[in-house]
Amino acid sequence: MDIRRARPADLPAVSRLAAELVRLHHRYDPERFLLIEPVEQGYQWFFSREIKRRGAVILVAEDAGRIAGYAYGTLEGRNWNDLLDACGKLNDLYVDPTARRHGAGRALVSAMFAELRQKGAPRVVLLSAWKNPEAHAFFEALGFRRTMVEMTAELG
């Protein structure tokens, strides 16, 4: 398994994985999580800009020439609304289900930590769907701690 920065040619595969992550979240709570089809095209457009941005990092896990997973992180400034000082943010982490439990997720997070540390991030934060306890346990095993609970009320 090779962990490396994504290249423009990787974006169709990365966008397919990102779309699966979006659909997973949408299944958890369709009122909370945005789903605009075709998700793959939207993500490819978005990632084609992010891959060039200095404050963004897109990493891939490549296995035998196939993109098996990806991580997307950003460097964030101080946010008074969230009471959050400047930090790195792990926005996305997704490994194809057929490639899980072989270290790709752990390797992607480790590489993302290194990339964001090099950019000056003193810490990394993430959001995780509350209906995904397996992900919570995974992230906690990597040193993340729970700090906030997002709550949503529908007004319609």
C-alpha positions in Angstrom: 0.0 0.0 0.0 1.5 3.3 -1.1 0.3 6.6 0.5 1.0 9.6 -1.6 -0.4 13.0 -2.5 -3.2 12.8 -5.1 -2.5 13.8 -8.7 -5.1 15.2 -11.1 -5.4 11.8 -12.8 -6.5 10.3 -9.5 -9.5 12.6 -9.1 -12.1 10.4 -10.8 -11.3 7.5 -8.5 -11.1 9.8 -5.4 -14.4 11.4 -6.4 -16.1 7.9 -6.6 -14.9 7.2 -3.1 -16.0 10.6 -1.9 -19.4 10.0 -3.3 -19.7 6.7 -1.4 -18.8 8.6 1.8 -21.5 11.2 1.0 -24.1 8.5 0.3 -23.2 6.7 3.6 -23.8 9.9 5.6 -27.0 10.6 3.7 -28.3 7.1 4.6 -27.5 7.9 8.3 -29.6 11.1 8.2 -31.0 12.3 4.9 -32.3 15.6 6.4 -28.9 16.5 7.7 -26.5 15.4 5.0 -26.5 17.0 1.6 -26.9 14.7 -1.4 -26.8 16.3 -4.8 -26.4 13.8 -7.7 -24.3 13.2 -9.5 -22.0 13.5 -6.4 -19.0 12.2 -8.3 -19.0 15.2 -10.7 -19.5 17.7 -7.9 -16.6 16.3 -5.9 -14.3 16.1 -9.0 -15.0 19.8 -9.7 -14.4 20.6 -6.0 -11.2 18.5 -5.7 -9.8 19.8 -8.9 -9.6 23.2 -7.2 -8.6 21.9 -3.8 -5.7 19.9 -5.2 -4.0 23.2 -6.2 -4.8 25.1 -2.9 -1.8 25.5 -0.6 -4.0 25.0 2.5 -5.5 21.7 1.3 -4.1 18.2 1.2 -5.6 15.2 -0.7 -3.8 11.9 -0.1 -4.5 8.5 -1.7 -3.8 4.9 -0.7 -2.8 3.1 -3.8 -2.7 -0.7 -3.9 -1.6 -2.5 -7.0 -2.4 0.5 -9.2 -5.9 1.0 -7.7 -6.9 3.9 -5.5 -8.2 2.1 -2.4 -8.8 5.1 -0.2 -8.3 8.8 0.3 -8.0 11.5 2.9 -8.8 15.2 2.5 -7.5 17.7 5.0 -7.2 21.4 5.3 -5.4 24.0 7.3 -8.0 26.2 9.1 -7.7 29.6 10.7 -9.0 30.6 14.1 -12.8 30.3 14.3 -14.5 32.4 17.0 -17.9 30.8 16.4 -16.6 27.3 17.1 -14.2 28.5 19.8 -11.5 26.7 17.7 -8.0 28.0 17.3 -6.0 27.6 14.1 -5.7 23.8 13.3 -5.7 21.1 10.8 -9.0 19.5 9.8 -9.5 16.0 8.6 -12.5 16.6 6.4 -12.8 13.2 4.7 -11.4 9.7 5.3 -12.7 6.8 3.3 -11.3 3.4 2.4 -13.1 1.1 0.0 -14.8 -1.6 2.0 -12.9 -4.3 0.1 -9.6 -2.8 1.2 -10.4 -2.2 4.9 -8.6 -3.7 7.8 -5.2 -3.7 6.1 -3.9 -0.5 7.5 -4.9 2.0 4.7 -7.0 4.2 7.0 -4.3 4.3 9.7 -1.6 5.1 7.1 -3.7 7.8 5.5 -4.4 9.5 8.9 -0.7 9.2 9.9 0.4 10.8 6.6 -2.3 13.5 6.9 -1.0 14.3 10.4 2.5 14.7 9.0 1.3 16.9 6.1 -0.7 19.2 8.4 2.0 19.4 11.0 4.4 20.5 8.3 2.0 23.2 7.4 2.0 24.4 11.0 -1.1 22.8 12.4 -0.8 22.3 16.2 -3.7 19.8 16.2 -6.2 18.1 13.9 -9.9 18.1 14.4 -12.6 16.1 12.6 -16.4 15.6 12.6 -17.8 12.0 12.5 -21.4 11.0 12.1 -22.8 9.9 15.5 -24.3 6.8 13.9 -20.9 5.5 13.1 -19.4 4.1 16.3 -16.9 2.0 14.4 -15.4 5.2 13.0 -15.4 6.7 16.5 -13.4 3.8 18.0 -11.0 3.9 15.0 -10.3 7.7 15.5 -10.0 7.3 19.2 -7.4 4.6 18.7 -5.4 7.1 16.7 -5.4 9.7 19.5 -8.6 11.7 18.8 -10.8 12.6 21.7 -14.4 13.7 21.8 -14.9 17.4 22.2 -18.3 18.4 20.8 -21.7 17.0 19.9 -23.5 18.5 16.9 -27.3 18.6 17.2 -29.8 19.4 14.5 -33.4 20.6 14.7 -35.6 20.6 11.6 -37.7 23.8 11.4 -40.0 22.8 8.5 
